[in-house]
Amino acid sequence: MGVAELTRNAVDVLPAGELERKLEQGRPLRVKFGIDVTSPDVHIGHAIPLQRMAAFQADGHKGVLIVGDYTTRIGDPSGRSAERPLLSDEEIDTNAQTYLEQAALIIDTAPEKLEVRFNGEWLGKLDFAEILRLTRTTTVARLLERDDFAKRMAVQAPISISELLYPLMQAYDSVAIEADVELGGTDQLYNLLAGRDVMEAYGLDPQVALTTPLLLGTDGEKMSASRNNYIGLREPPEEQFGKAMRISDETLPEYYRLVMESDLDPATLEPMEAKLELARFIVRRSHGEEGVRRGENHFTRVVREGRAPDEAEIPTASVDGGSVYLPQLLSDQFGQSNSHWRRVIEQGGVRIDGEPVRELELPAERLAGSVIQAGKRQFLKVSAS
């Protein structure tokens, strides 16, 4: 496979010529991609650099998937105007468990093709002396060159010491696994280049920094779990299909290029058909042809025709006596976290038999026999057990 295919859709491949030099060594390269587990969902924006990892794997190289169980406890400041709220240890551990399963939809998980590591393995063992050694690899002035930090300093917004340390910790991941290439979105370029500096300070051959474009979400902003504007790789077919159909006409060409990796210009298709093809691709990759049928039928009936779903297509759940914590019920059925469903309920996005509900805990007898609508496209029939 040529360099052009390995770097398809890449924005930066730095330093220039370095990837070619490493490829000429004639050995499998170690290609790193890490993600903090701030959400239980890996979204299709994450899939773009994962698609590059898959290309390297197909060319005989080894992917190294870093689950950021430790760095999630700090929070990546990239693109942030404020410090990220911290998750509980329980939420982090739960999210981490689902990460590999979802990434497996894109990359080859055979042991000879993939190494999976949790960065708590090494970051949790650093003593104070080693942390001081790590901090000597850069300067405060260099850290404050970051655009997001500069903007926050200009308005006197706080920046924690832990945030300043984040790029060094991500860089230490590259030291620990001896990365040859690190993949990431364009917002990660600073962190990836910091990895080169730290690797060199530790006497290692520095990694190549390969960035891919950031995908815009359903609201036209950067796709992000914290903005809840994403399409998760493991969301139900009906939800994936409906979200894909909400993509704006202006961003559709980027989805064809980055998500589908297609050279087809969607403008050559009828507008509705162009979006349908995108939605079918996203659902097919996660759920196969049966998922496409379910998602498209649901979209046609509920969204285009404004009817309730076919009763046979509405999933069911049973409740015992006593009280039911509604966010947990929805999380068990539709995925995503309790905190996500709490926000949806508080914003009036959940209805019981057509009436908005804002209570988080309800008597089981009130739910038994009802139909819950969560958002525009997800429905659940409730029965008494």
Contacts in CASP RR format, 6 or more apart in sequence:
PFRMAT RR
TARGET T0000
AUTHOR 0000-0000-0000
METHOD contacts of the structure
MODEL  1
MGVAELTRNAVDVLPAGELERKLEQGRPLRVKFGIDVTSPDVHIGHAIPL
QRMAAFQADGHKGVLIVGDYTTRIGDPSGRSAERPLLSDEEIDTNAQTYL
EQAALIIDTAPEKLEVRFNGEWLGKLDFAEILRLTRTTTVARLLERDDFA
KRMAVQAPISISELLYPLMQAYDSVAIEADVELGGTDQLYNLLAGRDVME
AYGLDPQVALTTPLLLGTDGEKMSASRNNYIGLREPPEEQFGKAMRISDE
TLPEYYRLVMESDLDPATLEPMEAKLELARFIVRRSHGEEGVRRGENHFT
RVVREGRAPDEAEIPTASVDGGSVYLPQLLSDQFGQSNSHWRRVIEQGGV
RIDGEPVRELELPAERLAGSVIQAGKRQFLKVSAS
1 55 0 8 1.000
1 58 0 8 1.000
1 59 0 8 1.000
2 59 0 8 1.000
3 19 0 8 1.000
3 20 0 8 1.000
3 23 0 8 1.000
5 55 0 8 1.000
5 59 0 8 1.000
6 19 0 8 1.000
6 52 0 8 1.000
6 55 0 8 1.000
6 56 0 8 1.000
6 59 0 8 1.000
7 13 0 8 1.000
7 19 0 8 1.000
7 52 0 8 1.000
7 210 0 8 1.000
8 52 0 8 1.000
8 55 0 8 1.000
8 261 0 8 1.000
9 48 0 8 1.000
9 52 0 8 1.000
9 212 0 8 1.000
9 213 0 8 1.000
9 257 0 8 1.000
9 258 0 8 1.000
9 261 0 8 1.000
10 52 0 8 1.000
10 210 0 8 1.000
10 211 0 8 1.000
10 212 0 8 1.000
11 185 0 8 1.000
11 186 0 8 1.000
11 211 0 8 1.000
11 212 0 8 1.000
11 213 0 8 1.000
12 186 0 8 1.000
12 189 0 8 1.000
12 209 0 8 1.000
12 210 0 8 1.000
12 211 0 8 1.000
13 19 0 8 1.000
13 208 0 8 1.000
13 209 0 8 1.000
13 210 0 8 1.000
14 189 0 8 1.000
14 193 0 8 1.000
14 208 0 8 1.000
14 209 0 8 1.000
14 210 0 8 1.000
15 208 0 8 1.000
18 208 0 8 1.000
19 181 0 8 1.000
19 208 0 8 1.000
19 210 0 8 1.000
22 29 0 8 1.000
22 180 0 8 1.000
22 181 0 8 1.000
22 208 0 8 1.000
23 29 0 8 1.000
28 60 0 8 1.000
28 61 0 8 1.000
28 62 0 8 1.000
29 56 0 8 1.000
29 61 0 8 1.000
29 62 0 8 1.000
29 180 0 8 1.000
29 181 0 8 1.000
30 61 0 8 1.000
30 62 0 8 1.000
30 63 0 8 1.000
30 64 0 8 1.000
30 115 0 8 1.000
30 177 0 8 1.000
30 178 0 8 1.000
30 179 0 8 1.000
30 180 0 8 1.000
30 181 0 8 1.000
31 52 0 8 1.000
31 53 0 8 1.000
31 56 0 8 1.000
31 57 0 8 1.000
31 61 0 8 1.000
31 62 0 8 1.000
31 63 0 8 1.000
31 64 0 8 1.000
31 179 0 8 1.000
31 180 0 8 1.000
31 181 0 8 1.000
31 182 0 8 1.000
31 183 0 8 1.000
32 63 0 8 1.000
32 64 0 8 1.000
32 66 0 8 1.000
32 173 0 8 1.000
32 174 0 8 1.000
32 177 0 8 1.000
32 179 0 8 1.000
32 181 0 8 1.000
32 182 0 8 1.000
32 183 0 8 1.000
32 207 0 8 1.000
33 49 0 8 1.000
33 50 0 8 1.000
33 53 0 8 1.000
33 63 0 8 1.000
33 64 0 8 1.000
33 65 0 8 1.000
33 66 0 8 1.000
33 182 0 8 1.000
33 183 0 8 1.000
33 184 0 8 1.000
34 65 0 8 1.000
34 66 0 8 1.000
34 67 0 8 1.000
34 68 0 8 1.000
34 173 0 8 1.000
34 184 0 8 1.000
35 42 0 8 1.000
35 46 0 8 1.000
35 66 0 8 1.000
35 67 0 8 1.000
35 68 0 8 1.000
35 99 0 8 1.000
36 68 0 8 1.000
36 71 0 8 1.000
36 72 0 8 1.000
36 75 0 8 1.000
36 76 0 8 1.000
37 67 0 8 1.000
37 68 0 8 1.000
37 69 0 8 1.000
37 72 0 8 1.000
37 92 0 8 1.000
37 95 0 8 1.000
37 96 0 8 1.000
37 99 0 8 1.000
38 72 0 8 1.000
38 75 0 8 1.000
38 84 0 8 1.000
38 87 0 8 1.000
38 95 0 8 1.000
38 225 0 8 1.000
38 226 0 8 1.000
39 95 0 8 1.000
39 225 0 8 1.000
39 226 0 8 1.000
39 336 0 8 1.000
39 337 0 8 1.000
40 94 0 8 1.000
40 95 0 8 1.000
40 98 0 8 1.000
40 335 0 8 1.000
40 336 0 8 1.000
40 337 0 8 1.000
41 98 0 8 1.000
41 102 0 8 1.000
41 225 0 8 1.000
41 230 0 8 1.000
41 232 0 8 1.000
41 233 0 8 1.000
41 234 0 8 1.000
41 235 0 8 1.000
41 336 0 8 1.000
42 98 0 8 1.000
42 99 0 8 1.000
42 102 0 8 1.000
42 103 0 8 1.000
42 232 0 8 1.000
42 233 0 8 1.000
42 234 0 8 1.000
43 223 0 8 1.000
43 225 0 8 1.000
43 230 0 8 1.000
43 231 0 8 1.000
43 232 0 8 1.000
43 233 0 8 1.000
44 215 0 8 1.000
44 223 0 8 1.000
44 230 0 8 1.000
44 231 0 8 1.000
44 232 0 8 1.000
44 233 0 8 1.000
44 259 0 8 1.000
44 282 0 8 1.000
45 214 0 8 1.000
45 215 0 8 1.000
45 223 0 8 1.000
45 230 0 8 1.000
45 258 0 8 1.000
45 259 0 8 1.000
46 103 0 8 1.000
46 233 0 8 1.000
47 105 0 8 1.000
47 106 0 8 1.000
47 233 0 8 1.000
47 259 0 8 1.000
48 185 0 8 1.000
48 212 0 8 1.000
48 213 0 8 1.000
48 215 0 8 1.000
48 258 0 8 1.000
48 259 0 8 1.000
49 183 0 8 1.000
49 184 0 8 1.000
49 185 0 8 1.000
49 210 0 8 1.000
49 212 0 8 1.000
50 103 0 8 1.000
50 106 0 8 1.000
50 107 0 8 1.000
50 183 0 8 1.000
51 106 0 8 1.000
51 261 0 8 1.000
52 183 0 8 1.000
52 210 0 8 1.000
52 212 0 8 1.000
53 63 0 8 1.000
53 65 0 8 1.000
53 106 0 8 1.000
53 107 0 8 1.000
53 183 0 8 1.000
54 106 0 8 1.000
54 107 0 8 1.000
54 108 0 8 1.000
56 63 0 8 1.000
56 181 0 8 1.000
57 63 0 8 1.000
57 107 0 8 1.000
57 108 0 8 1.000
57 113 0 8 1.000
57 114 0 8 1.000
58 108 0 8 1.000
60 113 0 8 1.000
62 112 0 8 1.000
62 113 0 8 1.000
62 114 0 8 1.000
62 115 0 8 1.000
63 107 0 8 1.000
63 113 0 8 1.000
63 114 0 8 1.000
63 115 0 8 1.000
64 114 0 8 1.000
64 115 0 8 1.000
64 117 0 8 1.000
64 177 0 8 1.000
64 179 0 8 1.000
65 100 0 8 1.000
65 103 0 8 1.000
65 107 0 8 1.000
65 114 0 8 1.000
65 115 0 8 1.000
65 116 0 8 1.000
65 117 0 8 1.000
66 117 0 8 1.000
66 118 0 8 1.000
66 119 0 8 1.000
66 173 0 8 1.000
66 177 0 8 1.000
67 96 0 8 1.000
67 99 0 8 1.000
67 100 0 8 1.000
67 116 0 8 1.000
67 117 0 8 1.000
67 118 0 8 1.000
67 119 0 8 1.000
68 96 0 8 1.000
68 118 0 8 1.000
68 119 0 8 1.000
68 120 0 8 1.000
69 92 0 8 1.000
69 93 0 8 1.000
69 96 0 8 1.000
69 118 0 8 1.000
69 119 0 8 1.000
69 120 0 8 1.000
70 118 0 8 1.000
70 119 0 8 1.000
70 120 0 8 1.000
70 123 0 8 1.000
70 124 0 8 1.000
70 169 0 8 1.000
71 119 0 8 1.000
71 123 0 8 1.000
71 166 0 8 1.000
71 169 0 8 1.000
71 170 0 8 1.000
71 173 0 8 1.000
72 87 0 8 1.000
72 92 0 8 1.000
72 95 0 8 1.000
73 86 0 8 1.000
73 87 0 8 1.000
73 89 0 8 1.000
73 92 0 8 1.000
74 162 0 8 1.000
74 163 0 8 1.000
74 165 0 8 1.000
74 166 0 8 1.000
74 169 0 8 1.000
75 83 0 8 1.000
75 84 0 8 1.000
75 86 0 8 1.000
75 162 0 8 1.000
75 163 0 8 1.000
75 166 0 8 1.000
76 84 0 8 1.000
76 166 0 8 1.000
76 170 0 8 1.000
76 191 0 8 1.000
77 83 0 8 1.000
77 84 0 8 1.000
77 146 0 8 1.000
77 148 0 8 1.000
77 149 0 8 1.000
77 159 0 8 1.000
77 163 0 8 1.000
77 166 0 8 1.000
78 148 0 8 1.000
78 187 0 8 1.000
78 188 0 8 1.000
78 190 0 8 1.000
78 191 0 8 1.000
79 147 0 8 1.000
79 148 0 8 1.000
79 187 0 8 1.000
80 148 0 8 1.000
81 148 0 8 1.000
81 151 0 8 1.000
81 152 0 8 1.000
81 157 0 8 1.000
82 152 0 8 1.000
82 157 0 8 1.000
83 158 0 8 1.000
83 159 0 8 1.000
83 160 0 8 1.000
83 163 0 8 1.000
84 226 0 8 1.000
87 95 0 8 1.000
91 337 0 8 1.000
91 339 0 8 1.000
94 337 0 8 1.000
95 337 0 8 1.000
96 118 0 8 1.000
98 234 0 8 1.000
100 109 0 8 1.000
100 116 0 8 1.000
101 234 0 8 1.000
102 232 0 8 1.000
102 233 0 8 1.000
102 234 0 8 1.000
103 109 0 8 1.000
105 233 0 8 1.000
105 234 0 8 1.000
105 285 0 8 1.000
105 286 0 8 1.000
106 233 0 8 1.000
106 285 0 8 1.000
107 113 0 8 1.000
107 114 0 8 1.000
108 114 0 8 1.000
115 177 0 8 1.000
117 176 0 8 1.000
117 177 0 8 1.000
119 169 0 8 1.000
119 173 0 8 1.000
119 176 0 8 1.000
121 176 0 8 1.000
122 172 0 8 1.000
122 173 0 8 1.000
122 176 0 8 1.000
123 169 0 8 1.000
123 172 0 8 1.000
123 173 0 8 1.000
126 134 0 8 1.000
126 172 0 8 1.000
134 168 0 8 1.000
134 169 0 8 1.000
134 172 0 8 1.000
134 198 0 8 1.000
135 165 0 8 1.000
135 168 0 8 1.000
136 201 0 8 1.000
137 168 0 8 1.000
137 171 0 8 1.000
137 197 0 8 1.000
137 198 0 8 1.000
137 201 0 8 1.000
137 202 0 8 1.000
138 168 0 8 1.000
138 194 0 8 1.000
138 197 0 8 1.000
138 198 0 8 1.000
140 164 0 8 1.000
143 149 0 8 1.000
143 164 0 8 1.000
143 167 0 8 1.000
144 150 0 8 1.000
144 153 0 8 1.000
145 190 0 8 1.000
146 167 0 8 1.000
146 190 0 8 1.000
149 159 0 8 1.000
149 163 0 8 1.000
149 164 0 8 1.000
152 158 0 8 1.000
152 159 0 8 1.000
153 159 0 8 1.000
166 191 0 8 1.000
167 190 0 8 1.000
167 191 0 8 1.000
167 194 0 8 1.000
167 195 0 8 1.000
168 194 0 8 1.000
168 198 0 8 1.000
170 191 0 8 1.000
170 194 0 8 1.000
170 195 0 8 1.000
171 191 0 8 1.000
171 194 0 8 1.000
171 195 0 8 1.000
171 197 0 8 1.000
171 198 0 8 1.000
171 199 0 8 1.000
172 198 0 8 1.000
173 179 0 8 1.000
174 182 0 8 1.000
174 195 0 8 1.000
174 198 0 8 1.000
174 199 0 8 1.000
174 207 0 8 1.000
175 195 0 8 1.000
175 198 0 8 1.000
175 199 0 8 1.000
175 202 0 8 1.000
175 204 0 8 1.000
178 204 0 8 1.000
179 199 0 8 1.000
179 207 0 8 1.000
180 205 0 8 1.000
180 207 0 8 1.000
180 208 0 8 1.000
181 207 0 8 1.000
181 208 0 8 1.000
181 210 0 8 1.000
182 192 0 8 1.000
182 195 0 8 1.000
182 207 0 8 1.000
182 208 0 8 1.000
182 209 0 8 1.000
182 210 0 8 1.000
183 210 0 8 1.000
183 211 0 8 1.000
183 212 0 8 1.000
184 192 0 8 1.000
184 210 0 8 1.000
184 211 0 8 1.000
184 212 0 8 1.000
185 211 0 8 1.000
185 212 0 8 1.000
185 213 0 8 1.000
185 214 0 8 1.000
186 211 0 8 1.000
186 212 0 8 1.000
186 213 0 8 1.000
186 214 0 8 1.000
187 214 0 8 1.000
187 222 0 8 1.000
188 211 0 8 1.000
189 209 0 8 1.000
189 211 0 8 1.000
192 207 0 8 1.000
192 209 0 8 1.000
192 210 0 8 1.000
192 211 0 8 1.000
193 209 0 8 1.000
195 206 0 8 1.000
195 207 0 8 1.000
196 206 0 8 1.000
196 207 0 8 1.000
196 209 0 8 1.000
197 206 0 8 1.000
199 205 0 8 1.000
199 206 0 8 1.000
199 207 0 8 1.000
200 206 0 8 1.000
212 258 0 8 1.000
213 254 0 8 1.000
213 258 0 8 1.000
214 222 0 8 1.000
214 223 0 8 1.000
215 222 0 8 1.000
215 223 0 8 1.000
215 254 0 8 1.000
215 255 0 8 1.000
215 258 0 8 1.000
215 259 0 8 1.000
216 222 0 8 1.000
216 223 0 8 1.000
216 251 0 8 1.000
216 254 0 8 1.000
217 223 0 8 1.000
217 224 0 8 1.000
217 227 0 8 1.000
217 229 0 8 1.000
217 230 0 8 1.000
217 231 0 8 1.000
217 247 0 8 1.000
217 251 0 8 1.000
218 229 0 8 1.000
218 230 0 8 1.000
218 231 0 8 1.000
218 243 0 8 1.000
218 246 0 8 1.000
218 247 0 8 1.000
219 227 0 8 1.000
219 229 0 8 1.000
220 229 0 8 1.000
220 248 0 8 1.000
220 251 0 8 1.000
221 227 0 8 1.000
221 229 0 8 1.000
223 229 0 8 1.000
223 230 0 8 1.000
223 231 0 8 1.000
224 230 0 8 1.000
228 340 0 8 1.000
228 343 0 8 1.000
231 240 0 8 1.000
231 243 0 8 1.000
231 244 0 8 1.000
231 282 0 8 1.000
232 240 0 8 1.000
233 285 0 8 1.000
233 286 0 8 1.000
234 286 0 8 1.000
234 335 0 8 1.000
235 243 0 8 1.000
235 286 0 8 1.000
235 334 0 8 1.000
235 335 0 8 1.000
235 336 0 8 1.000
236 334 0 8 1.000
236 378 0 8 1.000
237 283 0 8 1.000
237 286 0 8 1.000
237 287 0 8 1.000
237 291 0 8 1.000
237 292 0 8 1.000
237 294 0 8 1.000
237 295 0 8 1.000
237 298 0 8 1.000
238 294 0 8 1.000
238 295 0 8 1.000
238 298 0 8 1.000
238 299 0 8 1.000
238 302 0 8 1.000
238 377 0 8 1.000
238 378 0 8 1.000
239 334 0 8 1.000
239 377 0 8 1.000
239 378 0 8 1.000
240 279 0 8 1.000
240 282 0 8 1.000
240 283 0 8 1.000
240 286 0 8 1.000
240 287 0 8 1.000
240 295 0 8 1.000
241 279 0 8 1.000
241 280 0 8 1.000
241 282 0 8 1.000
241 283 0 8 1.000
241 292 0 8 1.000
241 295 0 8 1.000
241 296 0 8 1.000
241 298 0 8 1.000
241 299 0 8 1.000
242 279 0 8 1.000
242 295 0 8 1.000
242 299 0 8 1.000
242 303 0 8 1.000
242 377 0 8 1.000
244 275 0 8 1.000
244 278 0 8 1.000
244 279 0 8 1.000
244 282 0 8 1.000
244 283 0 8 1.000
245 275 0 8 1.000
245 276 0 8 1.000
245 279 0 8 1.000
245 299 0 8 1.000
245 303 0 8 1.000
247 255 0 8 1.000
247 275 0 8 1.000
247 278 0 8 1.000
249 271 0 8 1.000
252 266 0 8 1.000
252 274 0 8 1.000
252 275 0 8 1.000
252 278 0 8 1.000
253 265 0 8 1.000
253 266 0 8 1.000
253 267 0 8 1.000
255 278 0 8 1.000
256 262 0 8 1.000
256 264 0 8 1.000
256 265 0 8 1.000
256 266 0 8 1.000
256 278 0 8 1.000
257 263 0 8 1.000
259 278 0 8 1.000
259 281 0 8 1.000
259 282 0 8 1.000
260 278 0 8 1.000
260 281 0 8 1.000
266 274 0 8 1.000
266 277 0 8 1.000
266 278 0 8 1.000
267 274 0 8 1.000
269 277 0 8 1.000
276 296 0 8 1.000
279 295 0 8 1.000
279 296 0 8 1.000
279 299 0 8 1.000
280 292 0 8 1.000
280 296 0 8 1.000
283 291 0 8 1.000
283 292 0 8 1.000
283 295 0 8 1.000
283 296 0 8 1.000
284 291 0 8 1.000
284 292 0 8 1.000
287 294 0 8 1.000
294 313 0 8 1.000
297 310 0 8 1.000
297 313 0 8 1.000
298 309 0 8 1.000
298 313 0 8 1.000
298 377 0 8 1.000
299 377 0 8 1.000
301 307 0 8 1.000
301 308 0 8 1.000
301 309 0 8 1.000
301 310 0 8 1.000
302 308 0 8 1.000
302 309 0 8 1.000
302 376 0 8 1.000
302 377 0 8 1.000
303 376 0 8 1.000
303 377 0 8 1.000
308 379 0 8 1.000
309 379 0 8 1.000
311 381 0 8 1.000
314 371 0 8 1.000
314 379 0 8 1.000
314 380 0 8 1.000
314 381 0 8 1.000
315 333 0 8 1.000
315 379 0 8 1.000
315 380 0 8 1.000
315 381 0 8 1.000
316 380 0 8 1.000
316 381 0 8 1.000
316 382 0 8 1.000
316 383 0 8 1.000
317 329 0 8 1.000
317 332 0 8 1.000
317 333 0 8 1.000
317 380 0 8 1.000
317 381 0 8 1.000
317 382 0 8 1.000
317 383 0 8 1.000
318 382 0 8 1.000
318 383 0 8 1.000
318 384 0 8 1.000
318 385 0 8 1.000
319 329 0 8 1.000
319 364 0 8 1.000
319 367 0 8 1.000
319 368 0 8 1.000
319 382 0 8 1.000
319 383 0 8 1.000
319 384 0 8 1.000
319 385 0 8 1.000
320 364 0 8 1.000
320 384 0 8 1.000
320 385 0 8 1.000
321 364 0 8 1.000
321 365 0 8 1.000
321 384 0 8 1.000
322 363 0 8 1.000
322 364 0 8 1.000
323 361 0 8 1.000
323 362 0 8 1.000
323 363 0 8 1.000
323 364 0 8 1.000
324 361 0 8 1.000
324 362 0 8 1.000
324 363 0 8 1.000
324 364 0 8 1.000
324 367 0 8 1.000
325 338 0 8 1.000
325 360 0 8 1.000
325 361 0 8 1.000
326 341 0 8 1.000
326 345 0 8 1.000
326 350 0 8 1.000
326 357 0 8 1.000
326 359 0 8 1.000
326 360 0 8 1.000
326 361 0 8 1.000
326 362 0 8 1.000
327 338 0 8 1.000
327 339 0 8 1.000
327 340 0 8 1.000
327 341 0 8 1.000
327 342 0 8 1.000
327 345 0 8 1.000
327 360 0 8 1.000
328 338 0 8 1.000
329 367 0 8 1.000
329 372 0 8 1.000
329 380 0 8 1.000
330 341 0 8 1.000
330 344 0 8 1.000
330 350 0 8 1.000
330 372 0 8 1.000
330 374 0 8 1.000
330 380 0 8 1.000
331 337 0 8 1.000
331 338 0 8 1.000
331 340 0 8 1.000
331 341 0 8 1.000
333 380 0 8 1.000
334 374 0 8 1.000
334 378 0 8 1.000
334 380 0 8 1.000
341 350 0 8 1.000
341 374 0 8 1.000
342 360 0 8 1.000
344 350 0 8 1.000
344 374 0 8 1.000
344 375 0 8 1.000
345 357 0 8 1.000
345 358 0 8 1.000
345 359 0 8 1.000
345 360 0 8 1.000
346 358 0 8 1.000
348 356 0 8 1.000
348 357 0 8 1.000
348 358 0 8 1.000
349 356 0 8 1.000
349 374 0 8 1.000
349 375 0 8 1.000
350 356 0 8 1.000
350 357 0 8 1.000
350 372 0 8 1.000
350 373 0 8 1.000
350 374 0 8 1.000
350 375 0 8 1.000
351 357 0 8 1.000
351 372 0 8 1.000
351 373 0 8 1.000
352 366 0 8 1.000
352 367 0 8 1.000
352 370 0 8 1.000
352 371 0 8 1.000
352 372 0 8 1.000
352 373 0 8 1.000
353 370 0 8 1.000
353 371 0 8 1.000
354 371 0 8 1.000
354 373 0 8 1.000
364 384 0 8 1.000
365 384 0 8 1.000
367 382 0 8 1.000
368 382 0 8 1.000
368 383 0 8 1.000
368 384 0 8 1.000
369 381 0 8 1.000
369 382 0 8 1.000
369 383 0 8 1.000
369 384 0 8 1.000
370 381 0 8 1.000
370 382 0 8 1.000
371 379 0 8 1.000
371 380 0 8 1.000
371 381 0 8 1.000
371 382 0 8 1.000
372 379 0 8 1.000
372 380 0 8 1.000
372 381 0 8 1.000
372 382 0 8 1.000
373 379 0 8 1.000
374 380 0 8 1.000
END
